[in-house]
């Protein structure tokens, strides 16, 4: 049984201080490596450090030594997590049974060659979808593009097919922005800048021709939000030359 901790008075660990690298992606069970930089956070060196990996309701906890010298366990295989998805990670620093610092919802890197400062905005999962080709899963801690694993050659299609990109990704951008602005009523002044919603808003605001997201007091109606979302989707299509891609060959490089 995984024991519970007291969360009273905990501090927030900067997301820049932790990163996770998955291995074994697509092989049936994941293992991971964690990079924890806790120096400079003024934590008691004797405090215990724990890493938790979770997917849905399933969770595994790993002891990582103490704050003064975090040390990885010998085995970090995630065999007890529910299958079919990329897990998220959290880090807890515990002193006398009380969590004194933590960070949650860390998205792991999936490729060892991926830069440490690159954020995976949209992880891809290959799962059983029946007669669906793809769907956007917004039920987890961040959006996930789920693609039907039964389709022959689907991994290469997702990676490099320009028709798939042109037809699917603009709609993904629209669905995610509608979820953030309309369903969740996002407010930039109230949301954590490290949450996935804030990362997506900043990604869209950086597209050429997109104005910064107005305050919630300005975007007062669903129509106002739909207008801003529509402009953002058009800007995404312009930046990535969606019409040109659709008219090009399926194997053309992006």
Buried (B, 14 or more C-beta within 10 A) or exposed (E): EEEEBEEEEBEEBEBEBBBBBBBEEEEEEBBBBBEBEBEEBEBBEEBBBBBBBBBEEBBBBBBBBBBEEBEBEEEBEBEEBEEEBBBBBBBBBBBEEBBBBBBBBBBBBBEEEEEEEEBBEBBBBBBEBEEEEBBBBBEBBBBBBBBBBEBEEBBEBBEBBBBBBBBBBBEBBBBBBBBBBBEEEBBBEEBEEBBBBBBBBBBBBEBEEBEEBEEBEEBEEEEEBBEBBEBBBBBBBEEBBBEEBBEBEBEBEE
